[in-house]
Amino acid sequence: MTEDDTFEAAKVAISTAHETRSNLCSPFLAIAPVTGASVSVLAGSSGQSTMCSSDATSALLDEMQFDLGEGPCWEALSTRLPVLAPRVRVEENRVWPIFAQTLRSDPRNSSVRAIYAFPLVVGSLDIGAVDLYSTKEGDLTGSQVTNVLELAGLTAWQVLRRILTDGTNGIEEEDTTGAGSRREVHQATGMVLAQMNISAADAGLLLRAHAFSTGRSVREVASDIVSRQIDFSGNRNG
C-alpha cells in the first residue's frame, strides 16, 4: 500500500468512526512516524478528558498536561497551530517550562524523545488536541504535518459527535420548544451552513456542540447567530 493509499484509508477510518465507534487514535499512527497518539478534549463544560490513547505513555502525557495546565496540547489549542518539539528532552521551552521539566524528571516518560500536538477546532469552536509522541528525535516532514492536520480536522467533528452523544440528554428538543424558537434555530442552522459550507446535519451538530460546550441553550446560541454575535466561519466572536 502506498503512502497515499494509507492516508486515504486513515481518512475513511476517521470519517466513519461515528458509525463504527472505532478508535480515533489508530489512523494517526498509520500516517506519521510516531510511537503513540492521544485525542483529548480540553475546553467547554465537558471538561478535560482523553477520548482515546494508544498506549500508557500517551495517556500519561495527557494526564500530565491536564494536571499542570500547560504543555504542547494547550499551546496547540490556544494558537490553533501545530506544535512540533522534535527534541523535546533537550530543547528549552519557555511556553511550557514546567511540563518540559516534569517530562525530563519523570522516569515513566524516559522513552519520549519528540512530541507533536495538533489542534482540534471546527470553525470558531475550540475543542481539544491530538498529541503524538515518538521514541526517536526528529522532525515531521511538511507533507506529514499537512496530513495530520487534515486528519485532525476530521477528528474534531467526530469528537463533537461523541461529546453530544455521550454527554447530552435531548438538549436540542428541550431548547427548541415553540414555533418561534424552532424557526430561529432553523434560521441559525442555515446561516452556519452558509458560513462553513457544510451540510445541514453538520451545521446543526455544530450549533448544538457550541451550546453544550458553553453551557448555554441551543435557542440562546441560535439567537446570537441570527444577530451575528457568533460567526462560525473562523471569526471568533462567540
Secondary structure, DSSP 8 states (H G I E B T S, - for coil): --HHHHHHHHHHHHHTHHHH---SSHHHHHHSS-SEEEEEE-SSTT-SEEEEESSHHHHHHHHHHHHHT-SHHHHHHHHTS-EEETTTTTS--SSSHHHHHHHHH-GGGTT--EEEEEEEEETTEEEEEEEEEESS-----HHHHHHHHHHHHHHHHHHHHHHHHHH-SSHHHHHT-SHHHHHHHHHHHHHHHHHHT--HHHHHHHHHHHHHHHT--HHHHHHHHHTTS--TTS----
